[in-house]
Amino acid sequence: LDPGEWLLVADWCGEASEVAERQGDDAEAADLRWTAVAAMEEVRKFVPAGGDVIPESAFWSTRGRTVYQRDPGRFRRRRLEVIRDFYLNDMPWSPS
């Protein structure tokens, strides 16, 4: 998967976690959020060392390039970190 496709995975899992939470399935919501976090970590691997943004050349799939072209700003290091942290901090359960 290229970074755009990984971001789609994170988006889909984040949205599905909200649905699961509304349905009262906290365990499923948490699993989906953890998957979203893992997908965000995969996206972040494409940011070059010492860089702030994933280069356009990293997007090789049609789907990934489409995601990039819609909003290239989503692939800046700081924005990726903010999204990841949102998924981490918005867990629908609390540790016991």
N, C-alpha and C positions, 0 to 999 in steps of 0.2 A: 504494500500500500504506500502511496505517496502522502505527503503531509495534508493535502486537501481531503483525501479519503479518510485519514485518521481523524481529522477534525469533524467530518460528517459522523463518524462512529461516536465521537464524544457528544455531538449535538443530539443524535438519535437517543443515546443512552440517557442523557440529561433530561430530554423531554419525556421519555418512557418512565423515568424515575418519578417525575412529577405526577404522572398518571397513576402509578402504583401507590404513591403516597396518598393521593386523593381517594383511592379505593381502600385505604387502610392497610395496605400490604407493606409495612415498614421494612421487612427483611428484603423483599424484592427491590424496593426503592434504594436501599443501601447497597445492594449488589450492583444495581445499575449505575449508581453514582461512583462506586469504586471502579467500574469498567470505564466510565467517562474519564476518571482521573488517569487511569492507565493509558487510555487513548491520547489524552493531552500530553502525557510524558513521551509517547511515541512521536507526536508532532514536534515537541521541543527538541528532539534529537536531530532535527533537520536544521536547527539554527547553528550556523558555523561558530566554532570556538572564537570568542571575542567579538562576535557579531550581535546585531540587534534584530535582524530580520531574516526570514528564510528566503533565499534567492528564488526568483521565478523559475530558474532552471531546475529546481528540485521537484517541480510538478510535471510528471510525465504522463499521467492518465488524463483522459478527457474529463472525467468527473472531477478529479483533483484540480485541473486547470480551471474548470468552471467555478469551483468554490473560490479559488484564488482570485479570479477576475471579478467576481461579485464584490469582494471586499478584501483587497490585499492587506489592509491594516490589521486584519485578524491574525496575521502571521508575524507580528512583531513580538519579540521576546516578552516584553512587559505585559502585553495583552493576553498572551498565552498563559502567563503565570497568574494573572487575575482570574481567568476562567477556571484554571485548575484549582486555585484556592477557593473559589466559590463552591465548586463541587465538594471540596474537602470540608468546608465550614458549614455547608447547608445539609449535612447528613440528617435524615429524619429520625434518627435514634440517638440515644445518649449512652455512653459506656456505663456499664454497671459496676 
